[in-house]
Each structure stands twice: as C-alpha cells, then as structure tokens.
Amino acid sequence: MNREQFESITEWQNKTFVEATPLSKIAHLKEEVDELESDVLHQAEDRRLEFADCFLLLFGSAAADGMSYDDIVKCIDEKMEINYKRKWGKPQANGVVNHIKE
C-alpha cells in the first residue's frame, strides 16, 4: 500500500464509520480473519478480497490509533530488523513457527 492509498482509505473509513475505534476495527478484523481462513481452506475463488479486507481493517485500526503511513512503515522496518536477528524454532502442529526466546 502506498501513502496515497493509505490516506484515501483511512479518510473514507473515518467518514463512513464515524464511531469506529481501534478496538472495534480489531474486532471486525478478527471476523474477517475467520472468513479468510475459511476461504483459503476451501480454495475460494475470490479469497484475495478477504486478504484485502484484513489489510484494510488492520491499517485502519493503526490509523485510528494515531499511526500515520510513515509510522507504520517505520515500525514494520523496526520489527523486521528484530526478526532478522532472531532464531526461529520448528513448526508446531498447526504450522506456526515462533522465535526462540533467549
């Protein structure tokens, strides 16, 4: 997502969902993640739109919590620097791989 998309989308969200909060957007995101999981599991043809719903809600929640596009990009970069330095374990039964706590 580029800056113009982010600003356009979050402006639309603010006008359309006036009473939404970061937490209400996260609650909605949880619902959309369940839909995404079902669509991926069942190989739904338009599952990419469920990915889009999740991205939009996550970015919208961050914006509602006061983060700008630049803030998001910076924190992603910061987190990836941490992730690059971590050691990672073996996949769990569900495929999740966590970092090894030192």
C-alpha positions as CSV (number, residue, x, y, z in Angstrom):
1,M,0.0,0.0,0.0
2,N,1.4,3.4,-0.9
3,R,0.9,6.6,1.0
4,E,-1.9,7.9,-1.3
5,Q,-3.9,4.6,-0.9
6,F,-3.4,4.7,2.9
7,E,-4.6,8.3,3.2
8,S,-7.5,7.8,0.8
9,I,-8.7,4.6,2.5
10,T,-8.4,5.9,6.1
11,E,-10.1,9.1,5.1
12,W,-13.0,7.1,3.7
13,Q,-13.1,4.9,6.7
14,N,-13.2,7.9,9.1
15,K,-16.1,9.4,7.1
16,T,-18.0,6.2,6.7
17,F,-17.5,4.6,10.1
18,V,-17.6,7.7,12.3
19,E,-18.0,5.8,15.6
20,A,-15.3,3.1,14.9
21,T,-12.4,2.8,17.3
22,P,-9.1,1.0,17.0
23,L,-10.7,-1.8,19.1
24,S,-13.9,-2.1,17.1
25,K,-11.8,-2.3,13.9
26,I,-9.7,-5.1,15.6
27,A,-12.9,-6.9,16.5
28,H,-14.1,-6.6,12.9
29,L,-10.6,-7.8,11.7
30,K,-11.0,-10.9,13.8
31,E,-14.2,-11.7,12.0
32,E,-12.6,-11.1,8.6
33,V,-9.6,-13.3,9.5
34,D,-12.1,-16.2,10.2
35,E,-13.6,-15.6,6.8
36,L,-10.2,-15.5,5.2
37,E,-9.2,-18.8,6.9
38,S,-12.4,-20.4,5.6
39,D,-11.8,-19.1,2.1
40,V,-8.2,-20.3,2.0
41,L,-9.2,-23.7,3.4
42,H,-11.9,-24.1,0.7
43,Q,-9.8,-22.5,-2.1
44,A,-12.5,-19.9,-2.7
45,E,-12.0,-18.1,-6.0
46,D,-12.1,-14.6,-4.6
47,R,-10.2,-15.2,-1.4
48,R,-7.8,-12.3,-2.3
49,L,-10.7,-10.0,-1.4
50,E,-10.7,-11.4,2.1
51,F,-7.0,-10.7,2.3
52,A,-7.8,-7.1,1.2
53,D,-10.5,-6.8,4.0
54,C,-7.9,-7.8,6.6
55,F,-5.3,-5.4,5.3
56,L,-7.8,-2.5,5.2
57,L,-9.0,-3.2,8.7
58,L,-5.5,-3.6,10.1
59,F,-4.2,-0.4,8.5
60,G,-7.5,1.4,9.5
61,S,-7.1,0.3,13.1
62,A,-3.5,1.6,13.2
63,A,-4.6,4.9,11.8
64,A,-7.5,5.1,14.3
65,D,-4.9,4.5,17.0
66,G,-2.9,7.6,15.8
67,M,-0.4,6.0,13.4
68,S,0.5,7.6,10.1
69,Y,1.6,5.9,7.0
70,D,5.2,6.8,7.9
71,D,4.8,5.4,11.4
72,I,3.5,2.1,10.0
73,V,6.4,1.8,7.6
74,K,8.9,2.7,10.3
75,C,7.6,0.2,12.8
76,I,7.5,-2.6,10.2
77,D,11.1,-1.9,9.4
78,E,12.0,-1.9,13.1
79,K,10.2,-5.1,13.7
80,M,11.8,-6.8,10.7
81,E,15.3,-5.8,12.0
82,I,14.4,-7.6,15.2
83,N,13.0,-10.6,13.3
84,Y,16.1,-10.9,11.1
85,K,18.3,-11.3,14.2
86,R,16.1,-13.9,15.9
87,K,16.4,-17.6,15.9
88,W,13.3,-19.5,14.9
89,G,12.0,-22.8,16.1
90,K,10.4,-25.7,14.4
91,P,6.8,-25.6,13.1
92,Q,4.1,-26.5,15.6
93,A,1.3,-29.0,14.7
94,N,-0.6,-26.1,13.1
95,G,2.4,-24.9,11.1
96,V,3.1,-21.8,13.3
97,V,6.8,-21.1,13.9
98,N,7.7,-18.9,16.9
99,H,11.0,-17.3,17.7
100,I,13.2,-19.0,20.3
101,K,13.2,-16.9,23.5
102,E,16.7,-16.4,24.7
